[in-house]
C-alpha cells in the first residue's frame, strides 16, 4: 500500500504542465463507440480512470493503445463494426463516469446492458435523470440483478428539459441524440468546458450540434458518424490543484496550458484570498506571498465554483486569516475528508451542507487517509502547510485523476515523495 510523505515546504517556483482533462477524456472515449474505425485522442494522461475505461471498452470488443504520458499521451482506439453492448460490473463499479456508455450503446446498437455505477463515495447520486431523458427519446429500461437493461428502436429526437444542469447526463443525452431521428433540444444543459470538448469531437465525427456551452443545446440526428482525431482540453481541476499549492506554500508557478477562461469564478475567489493570477496566453502565472484571507464559498454548477474545487479551497482556508463558511450545493457527503484535516489541527465544524472553517497559523503533520481523488490531493497539499511529516495513505485514489502528483509537486520545490508504508 503506497502513500505520500509530505513535509512543510517553502515557496514554490517553476513551471508545471496541466494535462488533459479526466472529466473530458473519459467521455471522449465513450463517444468512440458511436462510429466503427480508428479514433485517436491526444493529451490523454496516464491515470487509473483511463485504464479502467480502456478495460471497459475492451470488454465490448474495442482495441485500445495508450502511448506517451502527460501532454504527449496518445490514445488509439479501434472500434469494430460489431460491438458487445454490455458494460460488466467489475469495471463499472470502479468508476461512476462509466454510465456515459449507456447513450452511445443504445443509439448505435438499440440495446445496452450496464451495471449500475460505482465510483467515489459522495453520497447518493441517482441516475434517474439519465434514464428519464433517454426515455423521452424512446428508450425503455428494466433493472435486474444489479444491471440496467435498455432497449429501443431508433431513438427519436425531442425537447428534453433537465431539472438540474447535470454534466454527465448532458453528455449521455448528447451522445445518444447524435444518431437519433430528427432534432433533440436539451434545455437547462450543463455548460462545462468538457461538454464543449465532447461536442467538438462529435462534430468532428460528423454530428450536427449547436449551442454547446450554453444552457440550450440543439442536436440534429444523422444516419452515421465517422472516426475522429481529437485533442482533449486541459484539466481545470488539476490546474486548481497547482493554484492551491501556490496559495498554501507561497511562491510563483506558471501553469502551462491552463485556460483562464475555464476558471474565472474560481480565480475571482483566489484573488480575494490573496493569490495573484495572470493570463499569459499560454497558461496562468500564479503568485502568492504571506497568509491568505478567508472568503465564503458556495459550490454551484458551471460557471460557478465546481464541487471538485472545494477540497482545495477548504484546505487553503484552514490556514487563512479569518473565518469562512463553505456551502456544498451539488453532492451530499462531500465533507468526508474534513475529519482528516481536523487530525492535522484544522478548526472546522460541519453541519449538513455547510462547513465553518476558522483559519489557524499552521497545521500539524499526521497520518491521514485519502477518501477520494480530489480530497486525497488536497490532503497532500495540506502537508505543505504542516509542521513535521504528513503521511497520506490511499494513494491509489489519487492515481485515478493525477499522473505522478508527487513528482510534479517536487519539480516545483515541494517536499513530497511517494513510497510504501
Secondary structure, 3 states (H helix, E strand, C coil): CEEEEEECCCCEEEEEECCECHHHHHHHHHHHHHCCEEEEEECCCCCHHHHHHHHHHHHCCCEEEEECCHHHCEEEEEECCCCCCEECHHHHCCCHHHHHHHHHHHHHHCEEEEECCCCCCCCCCCCHHHHHHHHHCCCEEEEECCEEEEECCCCECCEEECCCCCHHHHHHHHHHHCCCECEEEEECCCCCHHHHHHHHHHHHCCCEEECCCCCEEEEECCCCCCCCEEECCECHHHHHHHHHHHHHHCEEEEEECCCHHHCHHHHHHHHHHCCEEEECCCEEEEEECCCCECCCEEECCCCCECHHHHHHHHHHHHCCECEEEEECCCCCCCCCCHHHHHHCCCEEEEECCEEEEECCCCEECCEEECCCHHHHHHHHHHHHHEECEEEEECHHHHHCCCCCHHHHHHHCCCEEEEEEC
